[in-house]
Each structure stands twice: as C-alpha cells, then as structure tokens.
Amino acid sequence: MLSAVQEIMGLSAAKLCVVVLVFTTVSYAVSCLLSYFRPHLCQLPGPVLARFTRLWKVYISLKGDSHIEYQKLHRKYGPIIRTGPNAVSVGDAAMIPEIYLQGSTYQKARLLPPL
C-alpha cells in the first residue's frame, strides 16, 4: 500500500511522513479553533486551555485533584464554567432541577441506544 502511494505521488517515505504529520497537525489546529468558537459555549468563562482541547481535563485528572480544581474554578468564574471544548460544569445545586427536569430548554447530550 505504501509503495503504491509513493509511486503515485512520487514521494519518498520520509517526505510522505512529513506530509502526513503536517496534515494531522493542521487538522488538529483547525479542530481546536472550531471548538474555541463553539456557539453558546464561547460565552462561558473557564480555563483557556479547556476551550481548545480536553488535555486540560486529562492533566488535572492525572494530578488527582480535579475536585479541588473545579471548586477553585467555580469560586473564580461563577456557577457555570466551561471545562472542555464541548463540556460545562455546574457548581450550583439549585440549578440542577432547572437543567435536568423534563421540558428544560438546555440542550444535553443524546442518549445512546441500549446494547
């Protein structure tokens, strides 16, 4: 397969690796930028890195103090914070019924069908 691609494109293995690396990097960068400007979520406060990628969540989870970090962020930014490209954290228990009761106007993730 690799030899067929090399024949068609006239690239050596090293050049082909560079092309794949550049394509992957550019694709990831575009994905991060689109995540940053996601409608409705771009207005929410939160850590800057969390707006672009999930790596921030991975980092605080590996440290083992994510619960403390979330408390600090809620004290700093308020009851609703952006914790990922497509994720929020609600730190006010009074908002739970408003968000999760049937008929709520908040958009939630779709449920997966049972296995």
Secondary structure, DSSP 4 states (H G I P E B T S, - for coil): -HHHHHHHHT--HHHHHHHHHHHHHHHHHHHHHHHHT-TTTTTS---HHHHH-THHHHHHHHHT-HHHHHHHHHHHH-SEEEEETTEEEE--GGGHHHHHSTT-SS--PPPPPP-
